[in-house]
């Protein structure tokens, strides 16, 4: 029987040679490369809109200045990209028919199609060989900003600023008494796993699309599976990429140990990417509004995934996340008392996350790299405005979950998700010291350790086991 394989890059990163990714020089190199990486994504998103309109329209859509000297090369790159996009659309149509429709395909055929889809979607999402020369030889902004006016934002969100429960509860939702219907795709065999996708209509009206996730279960699973819902970081392409770190480090690793893992696509990410925007770009482009819109939508969607897992028989369910996903997990911990009991996780486990977003916006090295501060200032945002929006951006002053059920990991020298904000949240929420892990290094060092090690995974597994044992011994009424 054919199966998806563990990518070679994961094997390299897990090897002794991969230790270089946990060093300070690599951290600096990775941060310096991010603007160009995002600029490459921006060019691809512009191409999706401007195909057939010529180089001038393409550069305008990319928010880049004119470059007549590059027009011939751009024309050639766009022509080649049109072929890549056509191939992507064709394989996606076949994939939808097999995994979500009525097209008949056996297990080996599904594996072959999934493998083909990933290869082509990776080439579509990251066409560096086509547009890399533009990002290298011309100024392309890493983000096409569309920052809202602070006065307009304050007027639009006045009721939520006065009562954040309106945003993080279900007063703006399409559901008040019944949760969205969750549907599942056909399965595919992974490396020691069985995998499929879920989707449902998001309960957040301000997002208004379809929530999606990939699910990992152990092969030949028997009985009810403890379940962990884990959100990835900013700009994650999910399973549109040939290599997805969270898939290998969390999804497949925990599934092979007997747990179910759900890896959602956050709003505007991966399968939810809006046309003309790259994965996660609206989060930055419409900051700070796009930020709390994502947190509110993703946290409520996490509640739907928790409820779904319980309908599947999960005895206990946890929610975690990395970086941006860790902030989502903090909002779940802070607001889940607003939701139906079946939507509330038994614990949360954020990793590499900041503790205060209003402060992170002005102090994060990532913000500097993508010129976020300049974009906010140009739109009229000041530190005072950001503090006024703190009730929507930041986790609440007190958690809704028992602090005993909140497990956090952060970097000792993180200047992307600033360490001091995480430490302040740990103190404010009065988390037990045994629930807090501080790993040496910066933001990308935390990611490297997640990929290479197993400390976080063992923490999650122990908590799932502990909570499951408690459920099994609890007296029945």
C-alpha positions, -999 to 999 in steps of 0.1 A, spaced: 0 0 0 14 34 -10 18 62 16 28 98 18 64 101 29 82 122 55 100 150 35 137 149 33 140 183 48 124 171 80 150 143 82 178 168 77 164 192 103 161 163 128 197 152 121 228 166 139 234 189 109 200 205 116 213 219 149 225 250 130 189 262 129 190 267 166 220 291 165 221 329 168 236 334 133 208 314 118 183 334 137 197 366 123 199 352 88 163 340 89 151 374 101 170 392 73 155 369 47 119 374 57 113 407 38 124 391 6 105 360 13 73 380 19 80 401 -12 82 369 -33 48 359 -19 35 394 -27 46 391 -63 28 358 -67 -4 372 -52 -1 402 -76 3 378 -105 -29 360 -96 -48 392 -101 -28 408 -129 -22 379 -153 -29 391 -188 -27 428 -180 10 433 -186 41 442 -165 29 477 -155 -4 464 -140 15 436 -124 39 459 -106 11 482 -95 -8 453 -80 24 443 -62 26 479 -48 61 482 -65 74 512 -84 76 511 -122 105 491 -137 105 495 -175 139 479 -177 125 446 -163 94 444 -186 107 418 -209 118 395 -181 85 401 -163 65 392 -194 84 360 -197 80 352 -160 42 359 -161 38 336 -191 55 308 -173 35 315 -141 3 313 -161 12 277 -169 20 270 -133 -13 284 -122 -33 265 -148 -16 233 -136 -25 242 -100 -62 249 -109 -64 216 -128 -50 194 -101 -71 212 -75 -102 204 -94 -93 167 -97 -83 166 -60 -117 182 -50 -136 157 -70 -118 127 -54 -115 140 -18 -148 159 -15 -169 147 -44 -181 115 -59 -151 106 -81 -141 70 -74 -104 65 -64 -88 38 -43 -63 44 -15 -32 43 -37 -47 66 -62 -56 91 -35 -20 90 -22 -7 97 -58 -31 125 -63 -23 141 -29 14 138 -37 8 155 -71 -13 182 -56 13 191 -30 41 193 -56 21 215 -79 6 237 -52 41 243 -37 53 255 -71 23 278 -73 25 292 -39 63 298 -39 74 305 -75 108 319 -64 125 307 -96 101 328 -117 98 361 -97 129 359 -75 149 383 -98 123 411 -92 124 408 -54 162 407 -57 168 435 -82 138 458 -75 120 472 -45 90 451 -37 73 458 -4 68 427 18 32 437 25 7 456 5 -7 477 33 -43 488 36 -43 500 72 -77 514 84 -80 549 98 -79 547 136 -110 570 140 -130 549 115 -119 517 132 -129 531 166 -163 539 153 -169 506 136 -157 486 166 -171 509 194 -195 483 208 -168 456 209 -143 479 225 -168 486 252 -177 449 255 -150 425 240 -174 396 247 -194 407 216 -164 399 194 -151 367 212 -185 354 220 -212 346 194 -231 378 192 -217 384 157 -220 347 147 -240 329 122 -248 304 149 -263 310 183 -281 278 191 -265 253 167 -229 249 157 -218 247 120 -220 214 103 -185 199 100 -179 177 70 -149 155 63 -130 145 32 -119 111 20 -87 98 37 -52 94 26 -24 72 41 5 91 56 37 79 72 21 58 99 -10 79 99 -45 82 84 -52 118 73 -82 137 60 -95 173 59 -124 190 77 -144 221 67 -173 241 79 -187 276 75 -169 299 99 -191 313 127 -174 347 124 -194 371 101 -164 395 97 -145 366 80 -173 349 63 -156 320 46 -150 282 51 -129 271 80 -106 242 71 -82 218 88 -61 187 82 -66 159 107 -40 131 116 -50 99 133 -29 68 141 -32 39 116 -58 14 125 -70 35 154 -93 18 178 -113 34 205 -118 71 213 -88 93 206 -76 122 229 -74 151 205 -51 181 202 -60 212 180 -28 231 170 -26 264 151 5 273 131 24 305 126 20 336 104 21 330 66 18 292 70 9 275 37 -4 244 55 -6 214 32 -3 236 2 34 233 8 56 204 1 70 207 37 49 219 66 69 219 99 38 217 121 26 187 102 57 167 109 66 180 143 31 180 159 5 164 136 22 132 125 45 128 155 16 128 180 -7 108 157 18 80 155 18 79 193 -20 73 195 -35 107 195 -57 126 170 -43 160 159 -62 188 141 -41 214 123 -65 242 112 -58 268 85 -62 301 103 -83 328 86 -66 340 54 -41 312 55 -34 282 32 -67 270 17 -84 302 29 -60 326 12 -79 354 -5 -73 361 -42 -47 388 -45 -33 382 -11 -7 357 1 -12 334 31 -17 355 62 -11 389 45 -44 405 55 -34 400 92 -6 425 87 -20 445 58 -51 457 78 -34 459 112 -43 462 139 -79 454 129 -69 424 109 -51 410 139 -80 409 163 -104 398 135 -82 368 130 -79 360 168 -116 362 173 -125 341 143 -98 315 148 -105 311 186 -142 305 179 -134 281 151 -111 263 176 -142 258 198 -160 242 169 -131 218 163 -131 210 200 -169 202 199 -163 181 167 -136 161 185 -160 154 213 -187 142 189 -161 118 176 -156 104 211 -125 122 222 -123 119 260 -102 150 263 -93 178 240 -65 204 241 -57 235 220 -22 248 213 -4 269 187 29 283 176 36 321 175 5 336 159 -12 303 167 -1 305 202 -19 339 205 -50 322 192 -46 296 220 -43 323 246 -75 339 234 -92 304 236 -80 302 272 -92 337 279 -126 336 263 -139 301 261 -162 306 291 -184 326 266 -190 294 245 -210 262 250 -194 238 274 -187 213 246 -165 239 228 -142 245 258 -109 227 257 -96 208 287 -62 226 285 -43 250 262 -6 248 253 7 279 234 44 281 223 65 309 212 37 335 216 37 371 228 16 380 258 5 415 247 -2 423 211 -4 461 215 31 461 228 44 435 203 32 456 173 56 484 183 85 463 197 87 431 175 116 427 152 92 412 127 72 444 126 104 463 118 113 438 91 80 442 73 77 480 78 46 476 99 54 506 122 58 529 91 25 517 77 6 523 110 22 558 114 13 568 79 -24 558 86 -24 579 118 -20 552 144 -1 561 176 7 541 208 -23 556 224 -46 543 197 -31 508 200 -36 509 238 -72 518 232 -76 486 211 -58 464 236 -91 449 249 -96 433 215 -59 426 207 -47 412 239 -58 381 259 -80 393 288 -67 402 322 -78 368 337 -81 335 320 -113 316 316 -95 283 322 -80 272 354 -44 283 354 -35 247 362 -47 238 327 -25 264 309 9 252 298 32 278 280 66 277 263 85 308 252 120 317 242 144 334 266 156 359 240 127 363 217 125 396 199 97 386 175 72 375 202 89 396 229 99 375 259 90 402 284 53 402 272 51 364 277 66 367 311 42 394 321 12 373 310 25 343 330 26 365 361 -8 382 354 -25 348 349 -7 333 379 4 302 361 21 275 382 58 275 377 57 239 366 34 248 337 60 273 323 90 264 301 115 289 290 137 276 262 171 292 255 172 312 223 150 334 201 119 329 181 132 307 153 152 288 179 119 279 195 106 266 162 138 247 156 135 230 190 99 221 183 109 205 150 140 188 163 131 178 198 102 162 216 99 182 249 67 201 238 52 170 223 58 150 255 42 177 275 11 177 254 9 139 254 13 138 292 -15 163 296 -38 145 273 -31 112 292 -36 129 325 -68 145 315 -81 113 299 -73 93 331 -92 119 351 -122 115 328 -121 77 331 -121 78 368 -146 106 373 -178 94 390 -209 92 368 -241 110 379 
